[in-house]
Amino acid sequence: MSTVISSPTISVDGYLAGPRQSRELGLGEGGERLHRWMFEAAEENRAERDAILGHGAYIMGRNMLGPIRGEWDDPGWHGWWGDEPPYHAPVFVLTHYPREPIEMAGGTTFHFVTDGIEPALDQARAAAGERSVAIMGGAATIDQYLDAGLIDELRLTIAPTVLGDGARLFAGVTSLDLEPVSSRTTTLATHVTYRVRR
């Protein structure tokens, strides 16, 4: 069975995104500071950058695709990821509102799952085969999978910034036992990998 991995970047106060997310501010106010390590220190953090991608399938919450709530009111807008998203694999989007799959350039197809986190994981595992499945986010989605005991490995990147508000990781987790596996500090981030104990 494929390994399930989540690799979120959080602020030191635990936020995955800043407040007031919008179509223009996908990471909310101040949220772009979380990912400076990917761009301003790209070579120093290359191993962690590369590890975020290359999975057999991905799962994300609807808010990670875009800020639209309720019915899909703009079928021509396909999310924050542009015409060629970086996944190059099937992406299963959790939503309450059905939608036909969207095929994008480069091999990414967004599939919309309306019956919960476990059916989404079943579909992702079937698509991934022997390769890993990544739970991408946002915070509420990762929390649901952690709380259900469905993530095997948590790879946290902690950015040296405080957001003060927004979408906080672990806010919806009732209990979690983690085994430290590795840690590494770079100029703009601390990368910590945990194995999730069952």
HELIX and SHEET records of a PDB file:
HELIX    1   1 GLY A   31  HIS A   35  5                                   5    
HELIX    2   2 ARG A   36  PHE A   39  1                                   4    
HELIX    3   3 ARG A   46  ILE A   52  1                                   7    
HELIX    4   4 ARG A   62  LEU A   65  1                                   4    
HELIX    5   5 ALA A  105  GLY A  107  5                                   3    
HELIX    6   6 ILE A  117  ALA A  128  1                                  12    
HELIX    7   7 ALA A  139  ASP A  147  1                                   9    
SHEET    1   A 8 THR A   9  SER A  11  0                                        
SHEET    2   A 8 GLU A 153  ALA A 159  1                                        
SHEET    3   A 8 VAL A   4  SER A   6  1                                        
SHEET    4   A 8 VAL A 133  GLY A 137  1                                        
SHEET    5   A 8 ALA A  57  GLY A  61  1                                        
SHEET    6   A 8 PRO A  90  LEU A  94  1                                        
SHEET    7   A 8 THR A 109  VAL A 113  1                                        
SHEET    8   A 8 ILE A 102  GLU A 103 -1                                        
SHEET    1   B 4 THR A   9  SER A  11  0                                        
SHEET    2   B 4 GLU A 153  ALA A 159  1                                        
SHEET    3   B 4 ALA A 189  VAL A 196 -1                                        
SHEET    4   B 4 LEU A 178  THR A 186 -1                                        
SHEET    1   C 2 TYR A  15  ALA A  17  0                                        
SHEET    2   C 2 ALA A 167  ARG A 168 -1                                        
END                                                                             
